[in-house]
Amino acid sequence: MRIPLFLFLLVLCATARTAEPSDFVGLWGNETVSGPLLPGVLTVDGRQAPWRASVAGVSVVIERDGDVVTFSMPGGQGHFRGRLIGGNIEGFWIQPPGQGLASAYATPLVLPHGEGEIWVARLDPLQDRITQYLQIQRTGESSLKAFLVNPEYNLGRGISYDVHLDGDAIVLTDPNRKGWALNGRLDDESGQLRIDWQGIGVFPFTRRDRDDAIGYYANTPAGSQDVYRVPVPAGDGWTTASLGEVGMQVAPMQRMQQQIESSDTPGPGEPMVHGLLVARHGKLVFETYLHGYSREQAHDTRSAGKSFASLLVGMAVEHGADLSAKTPVQSMFPTNMPLEHMDKDKRAITVSDLMDMSSGLACDDNDSDSPGGEEAMQRQHAERDWYRYTLNLPMVQAPGADKAVYCSAGINLLGGVVRNATGRRLTDLFQDWIAGPMQMRGYHMNLMPDDDAYLAGGIRMRPRDMLKLGQLYLNGGIWNGQRLVAQRWIDASVARHATFGPNHDYGFAWHLHAFRVDGHDYRSYSAEGNGGQFVIVVPELDLVVAITAGNYGQFSVWYPLQELVSKYVIPAALQGNVTGDTPAQTGR
C-alpha cells in the first residue's frame, strides 16, 4: 500500500531532529583541488608530420621553428615552450591561473628522447589546492567561537569568529568587519557542514580527528619528531651531517622543535611554521617539516624570492652583459617606449637604486594609496606591461636617498633590465644560471601577463633549494665548487646601501640585521617574505637557516619567527656538541 505524499511529509517533519549547538562543535575540514586540469604523462610523437603532443586524452599539433618546439592545449588549459637540446626537448609547461593560484606558473619540463622520434615525460604542474580547517568551540553555556586554518593562503588571517545558530543554519561573523559574514548549513543526512565563502565558492566540510587533519596539527601522529635525526640525502647537492659533526649541540635545537610544535592546534594569532632547515659549514644538519608540508613540496617564497632578482643582475654582468649597478635604468628600455612623468630625477634612476629600494618612484607597498604598490599594479588591467607601468609612475623624491621605501614593482623592473641586457627570457636564465647548476628541482615560477617571470617574489620551490640561495652567498658565489657569480657582487649585495630603520638596513635585495646573543652582535643578511619565509645567513658562525611558514598577512606573527635563530640556532652553534649525545638517538 502506497503512503500518500502528504502523510509521508508529516511523518518526516515529525521525526526531523533540530540541530543542537553540540552538533557544530569540533574540528571540520575540507580539501578542494581544482587543478591542474592536465596532469599525467605527456607524449610528443614526432614520427611523422605534423608532430603531435598528447596528455590526459587531449592531442594537439606541435608548432616547430628550427629547434623551437611549442604547443597549446584547447580551452587555455596550458601551453609548452621549449627547444630540442642534445636530443631531448627542454622547456617550460605554462599553467594558467586557477581558483587559488592568482597567476600563471612556469614549471621546468624535460622530455628525454626515447625510441624513434618519441619523447615522454610526466607533466607535474603546481597543484591548485585550498585546504581549510574550521574549529568551532564553546566559550560558555550558549555561546560559540570559531577560527579557520588555511595553510596555503591563510584565509581567515587568524580571526576569531562569532558563531550564530538558527536550527541547522550557521553564520560566522567577524567582530571587526561590520556586515561581513560566512553562511553555512549543517546537512544532517550527509554529515557535511557546507560553508559559503564569499567570492570563492561553497565548501563541504566534514568532521575530522587527528588522523585525518594532517595540515591542522603540527605532527601526525603526535610526538613523531621527538627524536632528532640527521637529514636524509636526497641527491640534490646537499651533503648531510649530524649536528655534532659541525659543532652544534642537539639540546637547543630540540627545544626549538618543541617551541614550533607548541601550537599543535593553532589558534588565532599563533605562528604556523611549515619548515625549518639549518646548514653549517656547507652541510645540511637540521630539517623539520610540520602541518602537512614535506621535503619535496614546493613552498611559496613570497618576497624572499626578491633576492633572486639581484642575483640575476650580477650573473648577467658575469656573463658579459653591458650592465652594472650604476647603469641608468631608462637606458635599458626601448627609446621609443612612451613614458610619462619624465624628468631629470627619473632619468637618474640606476640599477642600484632599484635593488636597494631607493628609486624615488611613487611606489610603496605599505601605502594602500600608492599608485606603484604591488597590489595596485597587479589588480589594474589597463596596462598589461608591468615594466612600462612601473616606468610610468611619477617621482616622489630624487633617487638614491638613504631611506629605503619597500617597492616590489621596482625589484620586478630589474627583470626587464636583465631581459633586455641579455636578450633572453627570465625563465630560461633562471634555469640555465641558477636552478640547473644548483641542482634545484620541482620549482614553479610565477609569471607576469607577458608570460615571463615576475621577479618581485612568489617563486615556489623546495625549502632545501631556498637554503641553497643563502649557501651560495655565504660561499662567495660558489655552489659545490662551481663559481656562479663574482665574489665582488656578493660583497656589494650584502653591504649596506639604504635603511628601513633601527637594526634593519638593506643591500641589493637583502635585508641586513644583527642578532644579539650573550652580549655579542652577530651580523646577518636575509631574504624575507610575507607569511614567514626566510633565508638567513650568519657569516661569523658559517650558518644558513631557512624558514617557511603560513602566517600570510600577519606581520606581527611571522616577522618575529627569525628570533628562532638568536634564541636556539646560534646558541646551539656556540655551545657545540659538548654533551656527547648520539644525535640520531637522542630524545627529548
C-alpha positions as CSV (number, residue, x, y, z in Angstrom):
1,M,0.0,0.0,0.0
2,R,1.5,3.4,-1.0
3,I,1.6,6.1,1.7
4,P,0.1,9.4,0.5
5,L,2.7,12.1,-0.1
6,F,1.2,14.5,2.5
7,L,1.3,11.7,5.2
8,F,5.0,11.0,4.3
9,L,5.9,14.6,4.7
10,L,4.0,14.8,8.0
11,V,6.0,11.8,9.3
12,L,9.2,13.3,8.0
13,C,8.6,16.6,9.8
14,A,7.6,14.9,12.9
15,T,10.8,12.8,13.0
16,A,13.3,15.5,11.8
17,R,15.7,16.4,14.5
18,T,16.5,20.0,15.3
19,A,20.2,20.7,15.2
20,E,21.8,21.4,18.6
21,P,25.0,23.5,19.3
22,S,26.8,20.3,20.1
23,D,26.3,19.2,16.5
24,F,28.5,22.0,15.4
25,V,31.3,21.9,18.0
26,G,34.5,20.3,16.9
27,L,37.0,20.2,14.1
28,W,35.8,20.3,10.5
29,G,37.9,20.0,7.4
30,N,37.8,20.5,3.6
31,E,40.3,19.9,0.8
32,T,39.5,21.3,-2.6
33,V,41.7,20.6,-5.6
34,S,40.6,22.5,-8.7
35,G,43.6,21.8,-10.9
36,P,45.8,21.3,-12.7
37,L,43.4,20.1,-15.4
38,L,46.0,18.2,-17.4
39,P,48.4,16.2,-15.2
40,G,49.8,12.9,-16.3
41,V,52.1,11.5,-18.9
42,L,52.9,13.9,-21.8
43,T,53.9,12.3,-25.1
44,V,55.5,14.1,-28.1
45,D,55.2,12.0,-31.2
46,G,57.5,13.1,-34.0
47,R,57.4,10.0,-36.2
48,Q,55.5,11.8,-38.9
49,A,54.5,15.4,-39.7
50,P,52.9,17.1,-38.1
51,W,54.3,16.3,-34.7
52,R,51.7,15.9,-32.0
53,A,51.6,16.2,-28.2
54,S,49.1,14.3,-26.1
55,V,48.3,14.2,-22.4
56,A,45.2,13.2,-20.4
57,G,43.3,12.3,-23.6
58,V,44.0,15.6,-25.3
59,S,46.1,15.6,-28.5
60,V,47.3,18.8,-30.3
61,V,49.5,19.7,-33.2
62,I,53.0,20.9,-32.4
63,E,54.5,24.0,-34.0
64,R,58.2,23.9,-34.8
65,D,60.6,26.6,-35.9
66,G,64.0,25.0,-36.2
67,D,64.8,23.7,-32.7
68,V,62.0,25.6,-31.1
69,V,59.0,23.4,-30.0
70,T,55.7,24.9,-28.9
71,F,52.1,23.8,-28.5
72,S,48.9,24.9,-26.7
73,M,46.1,22.9,-25.2
74,P,42.5,23.8,-26.0
75,G,40.5,25.9,-23.7
76,G,43.5,27.7,-22.3
77,Q,44.4,24.7,-20.2
78,G,48.1,25.3,-20.6
79,H,50.9,25.5,-23.1
80,F,54.5,24.4,-23.6
81,R,57.5,26.3,-24.9
82,G,60.9,24.7,-25.3
83,R,63.6,23.5,-27.8
84,L,65.5,20.5,-28.9
85,I,68.7,20.3,-26.9
86,G,71.1,17.3,-27.3
87,G,68.2,15.1,-28.5
88,N,65.9,16.0,-25.6
89,I,63.1,18.5,-25.5
90,E,63.7,21.0,-22.7
91,G,61.5,23.9,-21.7
92,F,58.6,25.0,-19.5
93,W,55.0,24.0,-19.1
94,I,52.9,27.1,-18.5
95,Q,49.7,26.5,-16.5
96,P,47.0,29.2,-16.3
97,P,45.8,31.0,-13.2
98,G,43.3,28.9,-11.1
99,Q,40.9,29.1,-8.3
100,G,43.6,29.6,-5.6
101,L,46.6,30.4,-7.9
102,A,46.4,34.1,-8.8
103,S,48.9,34.0,-11.6
104,A,50.2,31.6,-14.3
105,Y,53.2,29.5,-13.4
106,A,56.1,28.0,-15.4
107,T,57.3,24.6,-14.4
108,P,60.6,23.2,-16.0
109,L,60.0,20.2,-18.1
110,V,62.5,17.9,-19.8
111,L,61.2,15.2,-22.2
112,P,64.1,12.7,-22.7
113,H,64.5,11.3,-26.2
114,G,63.1,7.7,-26.3
115,E,62.9,5.1,-29.1
116,G,62.5,6.6,-32.6
117,E,61.1,10.1,-32.6
118,I,59.2,9.8,-29.3
119,W,59.6,11.9,-26.2
120,V,57.8,11.1,-22.9
121,A,57.7,12.7,-19.5
122,R,55.4,13.2,-16.6
123,L,53.6,16.5,-16.6
124,D,53.5,17.7,-12.9
125,P,52.3,21.3,-12.7
126,L,51.7,23.1,-9.5
127,Q,48.6,21.8,-7.7
128,D,45.8,24.3,-7.2
129,R,44.7,23.3,-3.7
130,I,42.8,25.0,-0.9
131,T,42.8,23.2,2.5
132,Q,40.6,24.5,5.2
133,Y,40.1,23.5,8.8
134,L,37.3,25.1,10.8
135,Q,37.5,24.7,14.6
136,I,34.2,25.5,16.5
137,Q,34.5,25.8,20.3
138,R,32.3,26.5,23.2
139,T,33.0,29.8,25.1
140,G,30.1,29.4,27.5
141,E,26.9,27.5,28.0
142,S,25.2,29.0,25.0
143,S,28.0,30.8,23.0
144,L,30.4,29.5,20.4
145,K,33.5,30.8,18.7
146,A,35.3,29.6,15.6
147,F,38.5,30.1,13.7
148,L,39.8,29.0,10.3
149,V,43.2,27.5,9.5
150,N,44.2,27.6,5.8
151,P,47.9,26.5,5.3
152,E,48.2,27.7,1.6
153,Y,46.9,31.3,1.9
154,N,45.9,31.9,5.5
155,L,42.3,32.6,4.6
156,G,40.7,33.9,7.8
157,R,44.0,35.6,8.9
158,G,43.8,34.3,12.4
159,I,40.3,35.8,13.0
160,S,38.2,34.6,15.9
161,Y,34.6,34.4,14.5
162,D,31.4,34.8,16.4
163,V,29.0,31.9,15.8
164,H,25.3,32.4,15.4
165,L,23.0,29.3,15.1
166,D,19.4,29.0,13.8
167,G,18.5,25.4,13.6
168,D,20.8,23.8,11.0
169,A,22.0,27.2,9.8
170,I,25.2,28.8,11.0
171,V,26.6,32.3,10.5
172,L,30.2,33.2,11.2
173,T,30.8,37.0,11.7
174,D,34.0,38.9,12.2
175,P,33.6,41.4,15.1
176,N,35.9,43.8,13.3
177,R,34.2,43.8,9.9
178,K,30.6,45.1,10.1
179,G,28.2,43.5,7.6
180,W,30.7,40.7,6.7
181,A,29.6,37.1,7.3
182,L,30.1,33.5,6.2
183,N,26.9,31.5,5.9
184,G,26.6,27.8,6.2
185,R,24.2,24.9,6.8
186,L,24.5,21.5,8.5
187,D,23.3,18.6,6.4
188,D,22.2,16.0,8.9
189,E,21.9,13.3,6.3
190,S,25.4,13.6,4.8
191,G,27.0,15.0,8.0
192,Q,28.5,17.9,6.0
193,L,28.8,21.4,7.1
194,R,28.5,23.5,3.9
195,I,30.1,26.9,4.2
196,D,29.7,29.6,1.6
197,W,33.0,31.5,1.4
198,Q,32.1,34.8,-0.2
199,G,33.6,35.2,-3.7
200,I,35.2,31.8,-3.7
201,G,32.5,29.1,-3.5
202,V,30.7,26.7,-1.3
203,F,32.9,24.2,0.6
204,P,31.6,21.0,2.1
205,F,33.3,20.4,5.5
206,T,33.4,17.0,7.2
207,R,34.3,16.1,10.8
208,R,38.0,15.4,11.4
209,D,40.2,14.0,14.1
210,R,44.0,13.9,14.4
211,D,44.5,11.2,11.9
212,D,42.7,12.9,9.0
213,A,43.6,16.6,9.7
214,I,47.3,16.4,8.8
215,G,47.7,20.0,7.8
216,Y,46.0,21.3,11.0
217,Y,48.2,19.6,13.6
218,A,51.9,20.2,13.8
219,N,52.7,16.5,13.6
220,T,50.7,13.4,12.8
221,P,50.9,11.3,14.9
222,A,51.7,13.5,17.9
223,G,55.3,13.4,19.0
224,S,56.5,11.9,15.7
225,Q,59.5,14.2,15.7
226,D,60.6,13.7,19.3
227,V,63.9,12.3,18.2
228,Y,66.5,14.4,16.2
229,R,67.5,12.6,13.0
230,V,70.2,13.5,10.5
231,P,68.6,14.9,7.3
232,V,68.2,12.3,4.6
233,P,70.5,12.5,1.5
234,A,68.2,13.3,-1.5
235,G,70.6,13.6,-4.5
236,D,70.1,17.4,-4.6
237,G,73.6,18.6,-4.0
238,W,73.4,18.8,-0.2
239,T,75.9,16.8,1.9
240,T,74.1,15.9,5.1
241,A,75.7,15.5,8.6
242,S,74.7,15.4,12.2
243,L,74.6,18.5,14.4
244,G,77.6,17.2,16.4
245,E,79.7,16.8,13.3
246,V,79.5,20.5,12.6
247,G,80.0,21.6,16.3
248,M,76.3,22.2,17.2
249,Q,74.6,21.0,20.3
250,V,71.4,18.9,20.0
251,A,69.6,20.1,23.1
252,P,68.9,23.8,21.9
253,M,67.6,22.5,18.6
254,Q,65.3,20.1,20.2
255,R,63.9,22.9,22.4
256,M,63.3,24.9,19.2
257,Q,61.5,21.9,17.7
258,Q,59.3,21.9,20.9
259,Q,58.5,25.6,20.5
260,I,57.5,25.4,16.9
261,E,55.3,22.4,17.7
262,S,53.8,24.1,20.8
263,S,50.9,25.5,18.7
264,D,50.0,21.9,17.8
265,T,46.4,23.1,17.2
266,P,47.0,26.6,16.0
267,G,44.5,29.3,17.1
268,P,44.1,32.9,16.0
269,G,47.4,34.9,16.1
270,E,49.7,31.8,16.6
271,P,52.6,31.1,14.3
272,M,52.4,28.2,11.9
273,V,55.8,27.0,10.9
274,H,55.8,24.8,7.9
275,G,59.5,24.0,7.7
276,L,62.9,24.9,9.3
277,L,66.3,23.9,7.9
278,V,69.9,24.6,9.1
279,A,73.2,24.3,7.3
280,R,76.6,24.7,8.8
281,H,80.0,24.5,7.3
282,G,78.2,23.8,4.0
283,K,76.4,20.7,5.3
284,L,72.6,20.3,5.9
285,V,72.3,19.3,9.6
286,F,68.8,20.0,10.6
287,E,65.5,19.6,8.8
288,T,61.9,19.6,10.1
289,Y,58.5,19.9,8.4
290,L,55.2,20.5,10.0
291,H,51.5,21.0,9.3
292,G,51.4,18.6,6.4
293,Y,54.4,20.0,4.5
294,S,57.3,17.8,3.3
295,R,60.8,17.8,1.8
296,E,59.8,17.7,-1.9
297,Q,56.8,20.1,-1.6
298,A,57.4,23.5,-3.3
299,H,56.6,26.3,-0.9
300,D,55.7,29.9,-1.8
301,T,58.7,32.1,-1.1
302,R,56.8,35.4,-1.4
303,S,59.2,38.3,-1.2
304,A,62.1,36.1,-0.1
305,G,62.3,35.4,-3.8
306,K,63.3,39.1,-4.5
307,S,66.9,38.2,-3.8
308,F,67.0,36.1,-7.0
309,A,66.4,39.4,-8.9
310,S,69.7,41.0,-7.7
311,L,71.4,37.7,-8.2
312,L,70.3,37.6,-11.9
313,V,71.6,41.1,-12.3
314,G,75.0,40.0,-11.0
315,M,75.0,36.9,-13.2
316,A,74.2,39.0,-16.3
317,V,77.2,41.1,-15.5
318,E,79.3,37.9,-15.1
319,H,78.1,36.6,-18.5
320,G,79.3,39.8,-20.2
321,A,76.1,41.9,-20.4
322,D,76.7,45.6,-20.8
323,L,75.4,46.4,-17.4
324,S,76.4,47.5,-13.9
325,A,74.8,48.7,-10.7
326,K,75.4,52.3,-11.9
327,T,73.6,51.8,-15.3
328,P,70.7,54.2,-15.8
329,V,67.5,52.1,-15.8
330,Q,65.9,54.1,-18.6
331,S,68.8,53.3,-20.9
332,M,67.9,49.6,-20.7
333,F,64.5,50.0,-22.3
334,P,63.5,50.9,-25.8
335,T,63.9,54.6,-26.7
336,N,60.5,54.5,-28.5
337,M,58.6,53.4,-25.3
338,P,56.3,56.3,-24.4
339,L,56.9,57.2,-20.8
340,E,55.1,59.6,-18.6
341,H,56.4,62.0,-15.9
342,M,59.8,62.1,-17.4
343,D,62.3,64.4,-15.6
344,K,65.9,64.5,-14.6
345,D,65.2,62.5,-11.5
346,K,63.6,59.7,-13.3
347,R,66.4,59.6,-15.9
348,A,68.9,59.4,-13.0
349,I,67.4,56.2,-11.5
350,T,70.1,53.5,-11.6
351,V,70.0,49.7,-11.3
352,S,71.4,50.1,-7.8
353,D,68.5,52.4,-6.8
354,L,66.1,49.6,-7.8
355,M,68.0,47.0,-6.0
356,D,68.2,48.9,-2.7
357,M,64.6,50.4,-3.0
358,S,65.7,54.0,-3.2
359,S,64.4,54.7,-6.7
360,G,62.2,57.6,-5.6
361,L,59.3,56.3,-7.7
362,A,55.7,56.6,-6.3
363,C,55.9,53.0,-5.2
364,D,55.3,52.0,-1.6
365,D,53.8,48.6,-0.9
366,N,53.0,49.7,2.7
367,D,50.8,52.6,1.5
368,S,47.4,51.4,0.1
369,D,47.1,54.7,-1.8
370,S,50.5,54.4,-3.6
371,P,49.9,54.0,-7.4
372,G,53.0,51.8,-7.6
373,G,52.1,49.4,-4.8
374,E,52.3,45.8,-5.7
375,E,48.5,45.2,-5.4
376,A,47.7,48.3,-7.3
377,M,49.9,47.2,-10.2
378,Q,48.7,43.6,-10.3
379,R,45.0,44.4,-9.9
380,Q,44.8,47.0,-12.7
381,H,44.2,45.8,-16.3
382,A,44.7,48.9,-18.3
383,E,48.5,48.3,-18.6
384,R,49.5,44.7,-19.0
385,D,53.2,45.6,-19.5
386,W,54.2,45.8,-15.8
387,Y,57.6,47.2,-16.8
388,R,56.0,50.1,-18.6
389,Y,53.5,50.6,-15.7
390,T,56.4,51.0,-13.3
391,L,58.4,53.3,-15.6
392,N,55.3,55.5,-15.9
393,L,55.0,56.1,-12.2
394,P,55.6,59.7,-11.0
395,M,58.6,60.5,-8.8
396,V,58.1,61.5,-5.2
397,Q,61.7,62.2,-4.5
398,A,65.1,62.1,-6.1
399,P,66.7,58.6,-6.4
400,G,69.4,57.4,-4.1
401,A,68.0,58.5,-0.7
402,D,69.3,56.8,2.4
403,K,65.8,55.8,3.5
404,A,64.5,52.7,1.6
405,V,60.8,52.5,0.6
406,Y,59.5,49.0,0.1
407,C,58.7,48.7,-3.6
408,S,58.1,45.4,-5.3
409,A,57.5,46.9,-8.7
410,G,61.0,48.3,-8.6
411,I,62.5,44.9,-7.9
412,N,60.4,43.4,-10.7
413,L,61.7,46.1,-13.1
414,L,65.1,44.6,-12.7
415,G,63.8,41.7,-14.7
416,G,63.2,44.0,-17.6
417,V,66.8,45.3,-17.2
418,V,68.2,41.7,-17.3
419,R,66.0,40.5,-20.1
420,N,66.9,43.5,-22.3
421,A,70.6,43.2,-21.5
422,T,70.7,39.5,-22.4
423,G,68.0,39.2,-25.0
424,R,66.7,36.1,-23.2
425,R,63.6,35.1,-21.2
426,L,64.0,35.3,-17.4
427,T,62.6,31.8,-17.0
428,D,65.3,30.4,-19.3
429,L,68.0,32.4,-17.5
430,F,66.9,31.2,-14.1
431,Q,67.0,27.6,-15.2
432,D,70.4,27.9,-17.0
433,W,72.2,30.1,-14.5
434,I,70.6,29.2,-11.1
435,A,68.4,26.1,-11.0
436,G,70.4,23.9,-13.3
437,P,73.9,24.5,-11.7
438,M,72.4,24.5,-8.2
439,Q,70.5,21.2,-8.7
440,M,67.1,22.7,-7.9
441,R,64.1,20.7,-8.9
442,G,60.3,20.9,-8.7
443,Y,60.1,24.7,-8.7
444,H,57.4,26.8,-10.2
445,M,57.9,30.4,-11.4
446,N,55.0,32.8,-11.1
447,L,54.5,34.9,-14.3
448,M,53.6,38.3,-15.4
449,P,50.8,38.9,-18.0
450,D,53.5,38.6,-20.8
451,D,54.3,35.0,-19.7
452,D,57.8,35.8,-18.3
453,A,58.9,35.6,-14.7
454,Y,57.8,38.1,-12.0
455,L,61.0,38.8,-10.1
456,A,59.5,40.6,-7.1
457,G,58.7,37.3,-5.3
458,G,56.4,34.4,-5.3
459,I,58.5,31.6,-6.9
460,R,57.6,28.3,-5.3
461,M,60.4,26.0,-4.5
462,R,61.6,23.3,-2.1
463,P,62.9,24.6,1.2
464,R,66.2,22.8,0.5
465,D,66.6,24.9,-2.6
466,M,65.7,28.1,-0.8
467,L,68.5,27.2,1.6
468,K,71.0,26.9,-1.3
469,L,70.5,30.6,-2.1
470,G,72.0,31.5,1.3
471,Q,74.8,29.0,1.0
472,L,75.7,30.4,-2.4
473,Y,76.1,33.8,-0.9
474,L,77.9,32.5,2.2
475,N,80.3,30.7,-0.2
476,G,81.1,34.0,-2.0
477,G,79.2,33.0,-5.2
478,I,80.3,29.3,-5.4
479,W,78.0,26.3,-5.2
480,N,79.6,22.9,-4.8
481,G,82.9,24.1,-6.3
482,Q,81.4,26.0,-9.3
483,R,81.5,29.7,-9.4
484,L,78.2,31.2,-10.4
485,V,78.6,34.8,-9.6
486,A,81.6,37.0,-8.7
487,Q,82.7,37.5,-5.1
488,R,82.6,41.3,-5.6
489,W,78.9,41.1,-6.5
490,I,78.2,39.1,-3.4
491,D,80.1,41.6,-1.2
492,A,78.2,44.5,-2.8
493,S,74.8,42.8,-2.4
494,V,75.1,42.3,1.3
495,A,76.7,45.7,2.1
496,R,74.5,48.5,3.4
497,H,73.0,50.7,0.7
498,A,69.9,52.1,2.5
499,T,67.9,51.6,5.6
500,F,64.4,50.8,6.7
501,G,65.0,51.7,10.4
502,P,66.9,50.5,13.5
503,N,68.7,47.2,13.0
504,H,67.2,46.9,9.6
505,D,69.4,48.1,6.7
506,Y,69.1,47.0,3.1
507,G,71.6,45.8,0.5
508,F,70.8,44.7,-3.1
509,A,67.5,42.9,-2.3
510,W,68.9,41.6,1.0
511,H,67.8,42.6,4.5
512,L,70.6,43.4,6.9
513,H,70.2,42.8,10.7
514,A,72.3,41.8,13.7
515,F,71.3,39.1,16.2
516,R,72.4,39.9,19.8
517,V,73.3,36.8,21.7
518,D,75.2,36.8,25.0
519,G,76.2,40.4,24.6
520,H,77.6,39.9,21.1
521,D,76.1,41.2,17.8
522,Y,76.2,38.6,15.0
523,R,75.7,40.3,11.7
524,S,73.3,38.6,9.3
525,Y,71.7,39.1,5.9
526,S,68.4,37.6,4.9
527,A,65.8,37.1,2.2
528,E,62.4,37.7,3.8
529,G,58.9,37.1,2.6
530,N,55.3,37.6,3.8
531,G,53.9,34.8,6.0
532,G,57.3,33.8,7.5
533,Q,59.6,32.9,4.6
534,F,63.3,33.5,5.5
535,V,66.7,32.6,4.2
536,I,69.1,33.8,6.9
537,V,72.9,33.9,6.7
538,V,75.1,34.4,9.8
539,P,78.6,34.6,8.3
540,E,80.5,34.7,11.5
541,L,79.2,31.3,12.5
542,D,79.1,29.8,9.0
543,L,75.3,29.3,9.3
544,V,72.4,29.3,6.9
545,V,68.8,29.0,8.1
546,A,65.7,28.6,6.0
547,I,62.2,29.0,7.5
548,T,58.8,28.6,5.8
549,A,55.5,29.4,7.4
550,G,51.9,30.2,6.7
551,N,51.0,33.4,8.6
552,Y,50.4,35.4,5.4
553,G,49.1,38.9,6.1
554,Q,50.0,38.7,9.8
555,F,53.3,40.7,10.1
556,S,53.3,40.8,13.9
557,V,53.1,37.0,13.9
558,W,55.5,36.0,11.2
559,Y,58.3,38.6,11.4
560,P,59.4,37.5,14.9
561,L,60.0,34.0,13.6
562,Q,63.5,35.0,12.8
563,E,64.1,35.2,16.5
564,L,64.3,31.4,16.5
565,V,67.8,31.9,15.1
566,S,69.0,34.0,18.1
567,K,67.2,32.0,20.7
568,Y,68.1,28.5,19.6
569,V,70.3,28.1,16.4
570,I,73.1,30.5,17.4
571,P,73.3,29.1,21.0
572,A,73.5,25.6,19.6
573,A,76.4,26.6,17.4
574,L,78.1,28.5,20.3
575,Q,77.8,25.7,22.8
576,G,78.9,23.0,20.4
577,N,78.2,19.3,20.9
578,V,79.5,19.2,24.4
579,T,77.1,16.6,25.8
580,G,78.5,13.7,23.9
581,D,75.0,12.8,22.7
582,T,74.5,10.4,19.8
583,P,72.3,12.7,17.7
584,A,70.3,10.1,15.8
585,Q,69.2,8.5,19.1
586,T,68.8,11.5,21.4
587,G,65.2,12.0,22.6
588,R,63.7,15.0,24.5
